[in-house]
């Protein structure tokens, strides 16, 4: 979506109206609303609108992570990944309990949700002590299973999340015990250079911490 159009929709009250649809008790409407909101949040001006007008609506995103619908889960994760780029929004999401919900999804979500879930995790765990907290919640070990995929997008998102999480010593130990090293070594031969680099950096974190 063109940046000008993103801003125009938000300035015409479109962002707020779409957000209001998330409150409807209808999974398809919620999923489509979250899917429409997601690209709008990928613009600084619209993130500012969230901060000024919709901060209270962030709790709604957290609550919708408990939906039983995989499309709702996936699109809400994508929206969280974008809105969490604003530090104030990430602070609010953290206070409102986004980490336990994301950690729980790691063990229960379908394959369809994994890419956007990993994106949300990598963004949310960049704040404060969220890396350590996420590990304490048991969310790190299940992520290793996300690497068993043929989806390049899911691989990139999952390795990026592990790179972020592996900066915490206990998470690095957890990843190693779960067998991540062998899987990451295999990714060093990937055609995707950025994936190679992220896998190498994650390996470096895991080895540096666990070998001490």
Phi, psi and omega in degrees: 000136180296140182301321180299319180292321178303313182292319181299318179297316181294319181291338177271016178075013182294324181295315180295318181295318177297320180298323181296333179292338179296339182279346181289139182276063182212111189301318182295319177296316180299316181296316181291323178295314178297322178295325178284326180292322187309306181293333179293330181282351181273045178206131184304320181297322180286328174296326177295323178297320177301316181295325183276325190237336192236018181304321179297337180282350180295327177298328179296320177298316179299315181297323183288347174295343179271002178300150176274354184268123184294330179289321175297311180304312184296312183289326177292321175301318179296320178295319178296319179301324180281313183292332181288354175292339175271121188299323180296321179292321179295321177297317179294314179301319180297317179294330184270005171092031181292326185296313178300324180291317178295318180297320179296320180297331181302328182266342189242344188287159175278169180302326183299331185274342194300317183299307183292327176297315179298322178297317179295320180296313183297325180285316183289332182273011176270001188248131173051227179261026183298329178301309182295317181298318180299320177295319179296334180277358178082020183273347187282309185304315181297337181299331182300327179293339179295341181283349178274070184211156175261001181277117180297322180295318179293320177300311181300313181296320183290318179292323177297319177297318179293325177299315179297313184289329184290354175287345174268128185305314182293325177295322179298319178296316180299315180298318181295316180297331182277359175090025184289333186301310181301319181292321179291322177300320178298329181282348178293343178260011181293154178288335182278113184294321180295324177293318176304312184296317180293320178297318180295318180293321178294317176302318180299316179297314183296314182290320182297321183279317187279345179272352179277000000 
